[in-house]
Amino acid sequence: MKTWGLRIGRLNPGSNRDVAYTVFDATNGAFSSAVHVVVGRGNGRFFRRSNGTAIVYQFAIAPSGGTATAPRDLQLVDLDDDGLRDIVTANETSNNISVLINMSDRIGS
């Protein structure tokens, strides 16, 4: 598994900074591409499960009309002017981009 792109920013309606990073895994010939987000607590730490591991939200990368592989880099930007940063990835192997619209204010945070 490779982690290429990493960005720090506020991805939920709160004021704490979160970490988003790209993941590409080509284990056993099966490709898996994703963006992981670790939610910050605001004190330099991250939310954790009862066993101590960080809670990581995973988003599969697949643009409409095709498949995306190898998300190389990402940017956090508010594309729909709702006050929440969305995630845009540049995908190396598939030569395209993916847009992940932030819906955290619509599902509760």
C-alpha positions in Angstrom: 0.0 0.0 0.0 1.3 3.5 -0.9 0.3 6.8 0.5 1.1 9.7 -1.9 -0.9 12.8 -1.2 -1.7 14.3 2.1 -3.6 17.4 3.1 -4.6 18.9 6.4 -7.8 21.0 6.7 -11.2 21.3 8.2 -13.5 18.8 6.5 -16.4 18.8 8.9 -18.5 21.6 10.3 -16.4 21.8 13.5 -13.3 23.8 13.8 -10.8 21.0 14.2 -8.3 20.1 11.5 -8.5 16.7 9.9 -6.0 14.7 7.8 -6.9 13.4 4.3 -4.5 11.2 2.3 -4.6 9.1 -0.8 -4.0 5.3 -0.8 -3.1 3.0 -3.7 -2.8 -0.7 -3.2 -1.9 -3.2 -5.9 -1.5 -6.3 -3.8 -1.9 -9.6 -5.7 -2.8 -7.8 -8.9 -6.0 -6.3 -7.5 -6.0 -2.5 -7.6 -7.6 -0.5 -4.8 -7.7 3.3 -4.7 -9.1 5.3 -1.9 -9.0 8.5 0.1 -8.7 8.1 3.9 -9.8 10.8 6.3 -8.7 10.9 10.0 -10.9 13.2 12.1 -9.0 15.6 14.4 -9.9 16.3 18.0 -8.4 19.8 18.0 -5.6 19.0 20.5 -3.1 17.4 18.1 -4.8 14.0 18.5 -7.4 12.1 16.5 -10.6 10.3 17.4 -9.9 6.7 18.4 -11.8 3.5 18.9 -12.0 1.8 22.3 -9.0 -0.3 21.3 -6.8 2.8 20.7 -6.7 2.7 16.9 -7.5 5.9 15.0 -10.9 6.1 13.3 -10.3 6.4 9.6 -13.1 7.1 7.1 -12.4 5.5 3.7 -13.8 6.8 0.3 -13.4 4.6 -2.8 -12.3 6.5 -5.8 -14.3 5.9 -9.0 -15.4 8.8 -11.3 -18.7 8.4 -13.1 -18.4 6.6 -16.4 -15.1 4.9 -15.6 -12.7 3.7 -13.0 -9.9 5.7 -11.4 -6.6 4.2 -10.2 -3.6 5.5 -8.3 -4.8 8.7 -6.7 -1.5 10.5 -6.6 -2.4 13.9 -5.1 -5.4 15.7 -3.6 -6.7 19.1 -2.8 -9.2 20.3 -0.3 -11.5 23.0 -1.8 -15.1 24.1 -1.4 -16.5 23.3 -4.9 -20.2 23.8 -4.2 -20.0 26.9 -2.0 -21.6 25.2 1.1 -18.8 26.1 3.5 -17.3 22.6 3.6 -14.2 21.6 1.8 -14.6 18.9 -0.8 -11.8 16.5 -2.0 -10.4 16.4 -5.5 -7.9 13.8 -6.5 -5.5 13.6 -9.5 -5.4 9.9 -10.6 -2.1 8.8 -12.1 -2.8 5.5 -13.8 -6.3 6.3 -15.2 -5.3 9.9 -16.2 -8.4 11.6 -14.7 -9.6 13.3 -11.6 -12.2 12.4 -9.0 -14.4 14.7 -7.0 -15.7 13.7 -3.5 -18.4 16.1 -2.4 -18.3 16.7 1.4 -21.7 15.7 2.8 -20.8 15.8 6.5 -23.3 18.6 7.3 -26.1 16.5 5.8 -25.4 13.3 7.7 -24.5 14.8 11.1 -21.1 15.2 12.5 
